[in-house]
Amino acid sequence: MLELARVRRLEAVGFRAWPAASIQYDGSWQIRLTAGHPSKRLNSVNPLDPSDHRDIEQRVERAAQRFRAYGRPLVFRQSPLAPPQLDAFFDAQGWRRFDETRVMMADISHMNLDDVLDHLPIREMGRYVDASIKVHKRDPSLKPGLTEVLSSIRPASGFFVIEEPDIGAVATALCVHDNDMAGIFELATRADRRSKGHGREVVMTALRWARMRGAEKAWLQVETDNHPAVGLYESLGFSEVYRYDYRQAPDQSKAEFKQVSTDG
């Protein structure tokens, strides 16, 4: 049986680890908007109470007005905390469902990390941002927005980069340590250097760093159809806690979002 208290905690640490520039509430619907970065998690409505389903049509329109003011397509991120009545409304209106994402968790207090190479997190945020953009093959114009997001993270953050001689960055990951929890974000391996263990190495390095700081549990978000990443996480001991997906009106194109995130 799904424990909504566990979902609420993971949602809360997720919001702290990947902070939006603007956060407003309409009842328990959290409206997250970020002008400098197009990530869906930074630009979406997040309903946080299954019982809060009053005046759905009017509240959806109010959210749409806010998103239009930001120049963003209106998107709802539907976790188990979203009221079923809201999904029913979207179904009736023909809203599409896309980018289903798994939230996974692992106990790292007893995970075997002794043989992991001791890569320390890098200190220069700019160096990490450059490496992340290169490994992800993202538009360099995203650098200011990504830097702003990373600079806004309040819990302790570790920026990890795995490099090869004469090649440079081949894998990157962000680890956010929040009390007893450690979140893994932005994991990527350069396309021509995959299947060489770099992804596993950078994740385990980040988890070791977090455990040394006192973290006991690790969590992450990964799109359901990203089978290589899901397989990697399962092999490390991660298991699914819940899923979420996105809903968007039929008159808006999913292509309006630049695909800048590999973890939903």
Order of alpha helices (4+ residues) and beta strands (2+ residues): alpha-beta-beta-beta-alpha-beta-alpha-beta-alpha-alpha-beta-beta-beta-alpha-beta-alpha-beta
